[in-house]
Amino acid sequence: MCRIYRDTSEDREDLFQEILFQLWKAWPSFRAEARVSSWMYKIALSTAIARFRKKTKQEEILREEMIPMQEEQNVHPEKERLYQAISLLSDADKAMISLYLDDYSYEEMADILGISINYVGVKLSRIREKLTQILNPQNHES
């Protein structure tokens, strides 16, 4: 999740620390109505989205002007392209695709996101199409 919502390793580490802090703060309120992993994912997702939205317009402008650099030497170029494409999606789509990439079942995804299982399938299909268009724009030109 940190990789999807943050571009640099330093920002990912900061977000990870914030997620851990929020989990620690929220632990006393955990009621075991859901699996611990689902509850943790909801907290992490909420934290990631909240922190993502706090970015100022100036940070967005600076990021767009910077030449993207591949920070991690071991990152496969295709994987990096996928993460760059995911970064262009809406917050809701990022949340869903991150759950999918983390191997959550449709049922778990529906529970975490508060939507029906059928809608999970519909949304994932639409997200796959968006990602295909982003990654292969020449195949979708009229």
Residue, then its C-alpha position, 0 to 999 in steps of 0.5 A: m500500500c505504501r508503494i501505491y500511495r507514495d513515490t519515494s522510499e522516504d515517503r513510503e517509510d514515513l507512511f509506513q510509520e504513520i500506519l503503524f502509529q494509527l494501528w497502535k492507537a486504534w488497537p483498543s477499539f478493535r472488536a473482533e467483528a472482522r478478521v484482524s488483517s481486514w481491520m488492519y487493512k482498513i486502518a492502513l487504507s484510511t491512513a494512506i488516503a488521508r495522508f495522500r490528500k494532505k499533499t499541497k498543490q505545490e508538492e504536486i507541481l514539484r513532483e510533476e516537474m521532476i524527472p522520475m528516477q528509479e530509486e530501487q535498483n532491484v525493481h523490475p521495469e514492468k513492475e515500475r510501469l505498473y506502479q506508475a500507472i496505478s498512481l494515476l488512478s483515483d483513490a478508490d481504484k488505488a484502494m481496490i487494486s492494492l487489495y487485489l495485488d495483496d491477494y485479498s478475496y472478492e469477499e474480503m475486498a467487499d468487506i473492507l471497502g463496504i461494497s457488494i462482492n459483485y461490484v468488486g468484480v465489476k470495478l476490478s474489470r474496469i480498473r484493469e481496462k483503465l490500466t491497459q489503456i494507460l500502459n498501452p495507449q496505442n491499442h486504444e486510439s481511434 
